Amino acid sequence: MAEPKVKKSPWAKFGKALHIVVVAAFFLPFFGVSCADKDMPGESMDIITISGTDMAFGCAPGGLASEAKDQSERGGMTGGSLDMKIDKVPIEPLAIIALLLAVGGVLVAFLAKGRNAIMGSLIASVLCLGAVIGIYFKVGGEIKNDIAAKMKDDIEKSSMMRGSTVDSGGRMGLWISLGCLAGCIALSAMALKDRDSA
């Protein structure tokens, strides 16, 4: 007599993929500072973008200001309208913790078996979600109060850009990671609740 097939949970179908997407999201912008032209309201450009890996490893930020600096250093651009010093992103301990937990979630999901994998996924996801939320409030506030405020001051001093608006906030990588982590938590909790799933 054949043994009854074990029902595959939604976590078994999608959980591993969600963990991989969370790690990939750390390479996308988590935060950005954008500038909208006074003559073209509603159309803004990201002057500075900061990814999860930038915060974890202290890399240089991305965005138009960073690209302009690189071109200027190579002699390809001179006389920029906004003179800003672009420093490397300070290493953020919460970003290191979140990235390690995201990688840990992938390892647990692929290497552990059965309910141990599901429980490990749930724990890693909850802790990583807490770290990412901490990053949102801590780093997001610092960007708003430091980088965005400095850019506003520089714009006010620039005759060409005076009147332009500066805005800062979360970007795609942050929202993807939060959404996927919430999905991992929900799927793991459902799988643990269903004793017949694997």
C-alpha positions in Angstrom: 0.0 0.0 0.0 1.5 3.3 -1.1 2.1 6.0 1.5 -0.1 9.1 1.3 1.6 12.0 -0.4 2.7 14.8 2.0 0.9 18.1 1.1 3.4 20.8 -0.1 2.8 24.0 1.8 2.9 27.4 0.2 6.1 28.0 2.1 7.7 25.0 0.3 6.6 26.4 -3.0 7.5 30.1 -2.5 9.5 30.5 0.7 12.9 29.8 -0.7 12.3 32.2 -3.6 11.2 34.9 -1.2 14.4 34.5 0.8 16.5 34.9 -2.3 14.6 38.0 -3.4 15.3 39.5 0.1 19.1 39.1 -0.4 18.9 40.5 -3.9 16.9 43.5 -2.7 20.0 44.6 -0.6 21.7 45.4 -3.9 18.9 47.8 -4.9 18.5 51.3 -3.5 17.1 51.4 0.0 17.0 55.1 0.3 17.3 58.0 -2.0 17.4 61.8 -2.1 15.7 63.3 -5.1 15.5 66.8 -6.6 12.6 68.2 -8.6 13.3 71.1 -11.0 11.4 74.3 -10.2 10.2 74.5 -13.8 9.1 70.8 -14.0 7.2 69.9 -10.8 6.4 66.3 -10.4 9.5 65.1 -12.4 12.2 64.3 -9.9 15.6 62.6 -10.2 17.4 60.6 -7.6 20.6 62.6 -6.9 21.8 60.1 -4.3 20.8 56.5 -3.8 22.0 54.2 -1.0 21.6 50.5 -1.2 21.5 47.9 1.6 25.0 46.7 0.6 26.3 50.3 0.6 25.3 50.6 4.3 26.6 47.2 5.2 30.1 47.6 3.6 30.5 51.4 3.6 30.5 51.8 -0.2 30.1 55.0 -2.2 26.4 55.9 -2.8 24.9 55.8 -6.3 22.7 58.4 -8.1 23.3 61.3 -10.4 25.6 63.2 -7.9 27.9 60.2 -7.6 28.0 59.7 -11.3 28.8 63.4 -11.9 31.6 63.2 -9.3 33.1 60.2 -11.1 32.9 61.9 -14.5 34.4 65.1 -13.0 37.3 63.1 -11.5 38.0 61.6 -15.0 37.8 65.0 -16.6 34.6 64.3 -18.4 32.5 67.0 -16.6 33.2 70.4 -15.3 31.3 73.3 -13.7 28.5 71.3 -12.1 25.6 73.5 -10.9 25.5 71.8 -7.5 28.8 71.4 -5.7 28.3 68.6 -3.2 30.9 66.5 -1.5 29.9 62.8 -1.9 31.4 60.7 0.9 31.2 56.9 1.3 28.2 55.7 3.2 29.0 55.2 6.9 28.9 51.5 7.9 25.6 50.8 9.6 25.6 47.8 12.1 21.9 47.2 11.6 22.5 46.8 7.8 25.2 44.2 8.5 22.9 42.3 10.9 20.0 42.5 8.4 22.1 41.2 5.5 23.6 38.4 7.6 20.0 37.4 8.7 18.8 37.5 5.1 21.7 35.2 3.9 21.0 33.0 7.0 17.4 32.7 5.9 18.5 31.5 2.5 20.9 28.9 4.0 18.3 27.6 6.5 15.6 27.4 3.8 17.9 25.3 1.5 19.9 23.3 4.0 17.5 22.4 6.8 14.8 19.9 6.3 11.1 19.8 7.1 9.7 21.8 10.0 13.3 22.8 11.1 13.6 24.7 7.8 10.2 26.4 8.3 11.0 27.3 11.9 14.5 28.6 10.9 12.9 30.6 8.1 10.4 32.2 10.5 13.0 33.1 13.1 15.4 34.6 10.5 12.6 36.5 8.8 11.2 38.0 12.0 14.7 39.1 13.1 15.6 40.5 9.7 12.3 42.4 9.4 13.1 44.0 12.8 16.5 45.0 11.6 15.2 46.4 8.3 12.5 48.4 10.2 15.3 49.7 12.4 17.3 50.8 9.3 14.2 52.6 8.0 13.8 54.7 11.0 17.5 55.3 11.9 19.1 55.7 8.5 16.0 57.3 6.9 15.9 59.9 9.6 19.7 60.6 9.3 19.4 61.0 5.5 16.5 63.4 5.9 18.2 65.5 8.6 21.7 65.4 7.1 22.0 64.8 3.4 18.7 66.2 2.3 19.0 69.2 4.5 22.6 69.9 3.2 21.3 69.6 -0.4 18.6 72.1 0.3 21.1 74.5 1.6 23.4 74.0 -1.4 20.4 74.5 -3.8 19.5 77.8 -2.0 23.0 79.0 -2.7 22.9 78.0 -6.3 21.4 80.7 -8.6 20.7 78.1 -11.3 18.8 75.6 -9.0 17.2 78.0 -6.5 13.5 77.0 -5.9 14.0 73.3 -6.7 12.5 70.9 -4.2 14.5 68.2 -2.4 12.8 65.0 -1.1 14.2 61.9 0.6 12.7 58.5 1.5 12.6 54.8 1.0 13.2 53.2 -2.3 12.5 50.0 -4.1 15.0 47.7 -2.3 13.6 48.7 1.1 10.0 48.1 0.1 10.8 44.8 -1.7 12.7 43.4 1.3 9.9 44.4 3.7 7.2 42.9 1.5 9.2 39.6 1.0 10.1 39.3 4.7 6.4 39.8 5.6 5.5 37.1 3.0 8.1 34.7 4.5 6.7 35.2 8.0 3.1 34.6 6.9 4.0 31.5 4.8 6.2 30.1 7.6 3.5 30.6 10.2 0.9 29.0 8.0 3.1 26.0 7.3 3.8 25.5 11.0 0.1 25.7 11.8 -0.6 23.0 9.3 0.9 19.9 10.8 0.4 17.8 7.6 2.4 20.2 5.4 6.1 19.9 4.6 
